[in-house]
Amino acid sequence: MIRYHLNHFQPELGGGPRGQFTFNGGTTGNKGYSNTQFNSYAAFLLGLPDEVDKSYQNILMTGREWQFGFYARDRWQVTRNLTLNIGLRYEYYPLMTRCCGKGLERYDPATNLLYLGGRGNVPVDDGFTVSKKLFAPRFGFAWRLGENTVIRSGYGISYDPIPYSRPLRGFYPLTINYQYVGDTGLLPGISSLAAGIPAPDLPDLSTGIISLPGKVTERSPWGGEIKRG
C-alpha cells in the first residue's frame, strides 16, 4: 500500500515563471530562404521574437492518491526435474483527487471544455472511473535436463503503477503556459521586447467548466475508465 501526497509549486511548463523569448530569425528572414544565426541575431537586436512563452501557477498542485497491491505465490516441485512457480497479484488504484474535496481535470475535445472535478456542479470523480479487475498472473517453470543444464522460462502481466500526481501536476488551469507566436513564420509573437509579455487572462473557475483557450498547454486522461498500460 502506497499513499502519494503532493503540495507542489513548480510552474515549469513552457517558458517558466520568468518567461522565454525565442529568436529563430523568421522575423528578419525572407520567404523561401532558410534562416541562419545572423537572422536570429538581427531579430534579437530589433527586439522581434518569433515566439514568447510564460507560465503562471494559478492553483497549488495538491495530488492525493493511494495504490494497493496484494500478491500470493506458490512453488510446486512436480517431479525431480520439473519445478513450477505460480503467482497472482491484484492491484487497485483509486481515483486521484486533490486537496479540499477537489478532483481531476477532464478535457472534452468534442466541445473544447475543461471540467474541474469538485468545482461548481461538477462531481469530484469528473466522469472518471477506475478498474477493480486488475489481476496480474505470473507463471514460471524450471526444467532440469541434467546436472549441468536447466531451462527456465516465465510469463507475467504487469500494470503501469505511475502516480498520476506526476504527469498531471502542471497543466491548465493549475499551471497556465501562455504562448505567443506570429500568424506566419515572418511575423513576431509580440510587438516588441519593449512592450513586454502581455498580461494573462486568468480563467474564472467558480462554475467548474471553462473553455480551453488556444494559447495554453493541457494534459488530461480520456473520460470514462482510466486505462493503465
Phi, psi and omega in degrees: 000129180229138173239131177251129183227118189227121166244115199223131171238109182197078180285076190264348184291155173060232184275359181077177186291342181267347180092162183213133176246130181244127180244096178270352179091002181295329183286344178241007180268181178243139179299130180094353180242148178284137178282150178241178178297336179288323174297318180297317181293321177297319178297323178295315181297326179277350181071040183238082181286144177288327184215142177228133179229148172203139183249142178234132175271106186272328181224138175296130181281120187227069180289136177227120178203153178244153172224133181237140178214136179229144186215137176226143183213151176220144176246128186233119176269098185294310176224180178297333184257350185233124176236133179248142172241122182233128181219160178217127178246140175238131181234144179221127181240093177302154183298132177296143174233179173237167185303150168066041174078019181257158181238198181283169174260136180233123179263132177253104183293338181291329182245353185060031178252145177248125181256129184254108184302130177085004178247142183059228178262011180279126180296158182298322181288343171056031179083011179258148170226163177234152182282144173247021183237033183273074175268135184231095180284153173230143179214136178210157178217156174229122182243117182272115179276333181188193182291336186243000185226128177227133175259127180235145175204165181197168181213143177200157175247135177229151178246147182289117184267013187304130176293131181292343178301334181280302183290343181252025188273348190216031184248171186304134001264012177298301171248130181249116176257113177266131182236129180240118177230155179290157179296332175229171179292354182255357182252147181285158179288328174227171186294321180188163175297324181298326179289335178079179180282130181302148178295143182284153174254086185289140187281157172271116187262004190296328182277343182082358179227120181226153176276139182277117178294164183278350186250021182242169181248134185222146170221135184207142170295156176286143181299155182098210182285128179285126182263128175255128183299000000 
